[in-house]
């Protein structure tokens, strides 16, 4: 996925309206624990197939982690409404029919200087912020998110250091 992002950034490809998204399957570990890994694997295959079918060949896709998919494409398809719509109906996983909810972190590809690893990090920051939201299942990356996270980490380090000195 990082290589796909790097290739897109390094090519003469027009970045206008291009978005990277991380799609996290909510409570996937509960499915694995409750129904078994075979059901979990079948569910991931069903999700991947439906995503590919809905997004089409112009959207690049990869599996980032156990229950996280990455998408790269134009913002008319790689957008919260379109992605969430893919999950409106339940998925078949073997003998099970499972409703699935997702959380989405998105990052607009605006800067040719940005590399794939940084775009993945920014998408992940947006995803983590979306997971904490009580009102929406998605978030777009904004630089302030990273600045606030860096500030909080610095403050935590300073507090630990101050307490250790006492």
N, C-alpha and C positions, 0 to 999 in steps of 0.2 A: 504494500500500500504506500509506504514511504517512497519507494522507487517510482510508482505511478505519479505521485505528487511531484517528485523531483523532475520527472520527464516532462510533465505538463508545464512546470515553471521554467525549465530550460529550453523548451521548444519555442517556436515562433507562434505558438497557439495563442489565440486571443483570450485573455483572462477575464474580460468583461463578463459579468453575470455568471461566473463560475464559482461553485461552492463545494467545500468538503464537509462531510457530515459523518458523525459517529452515531450509530443507532444501537442503543443498549437495550437488550431484552430484560424487562423488569421481572424480578423474582425467578430467574432461570434456575438458580440453585435449588429452589423449592421443588421445581419440576424434576430435576435430576434426583433429588433426595427422596421425593415422594413416589415417583413413577419409575425411577431407574434411569441409568445412563442411556440405555437403548432408546427409550422414549425421548430423552433429551436430544440425542443425536438425530433422530427422525424429525423432531421439531425444528432443529437448526437447518436441516436439509429443506424442509417445507418452507421455512422463512426465506432461505436463500433463493429457492426457485421462484417464490412469489415476488420477491424484490426484483429479481432479474427480469421476470416477465413484465412487471409493472414499469420498471425504469427503462427497459430497452437497451440496445447495444451502445447507445451514445453515453450512457452513464457507466463509469468504471466502478467496480465493486470488489471488495476484499473482506476477508474475515480478520479482524484485528485481534480478538481475544476469544475466550470461551463463548461469550454471549454478546459480542460487540461486532457489528458490521460497519465497514467504512464505505462511503459513497463519494464519488467525485463527478460533478456534472453541472449543467446549466441550472440556474436558480428557479426555473419554471417547473422542474421535476425534483431537484434536490432542495426541497423546502418542507417545512413542518407539515403543512396541510396535505401535500401529496404523499409524504412518507407515512403519516398517521393513517391516511386512507387505506394504505396497504394492509393495515392491521385491524380494519373494521370488522372483518369476519374471522371466525375461529380457524385454527389450523388443524389438519389431521396429522397425528403422529402415531402410527400403528393403529391400535384399537381406541385411541384417545382423540377426542375433539377438544382442543384447548384454546381458550381466548388468550390473546397475548397483548400486553401493553408495552410500549417502548418509551424511552427517554432519548432525546436527540440533542447533540451538541453540534453547532454549525459554525463554519468559518469561511468568510468570503475570501476568494483568492484575488487580492488586490495588488499585491506587491511582488514584482518579478524577482526581487532580492530575497524573498522568503524561501527557505528550503522546506523539503517535505517533512523533516523531523519537527521543525518549528510549527508548521501548519498542523501536524498531528497533535502537538502539545497544546496549541491554541484551541483546537477542536475539543480536546479532552478537558481543558479548563472550562469551556462552555458547557460540556456534558455534565461535569461535576456540579456546576452552578445550577443547571436545570434539574438535577436530582434533588437539590435542596429546595427547589421552588414548590410552593404549595398551590400555585395557581396555573402553571403551564408545564407541559412535558418537553419543552425545548428552550434553547437559549442560543443566541448568536454571540460569538466571541466579540469582545470589545477590549481594547488595550487596558482600560481601567480595571478590568477583572484581574489581569496579571499584576498590575501595580498594587492593588489591594491585597492580593495573596502574598506578594513579596513583602509588603509592609507588615502583614500579620505574622509571617514567619520570622521576620527580623525582631518584632516585638516579643514573640515567644522565646526566641534565642536570648534576647536581652534579659527577660524576666528570669529564665532559668539560670543565666549567669549571675544575676544579682542575688537570687536566692542561694545559690551555691557559695557565694562569698560570705554569707552571713553565718 
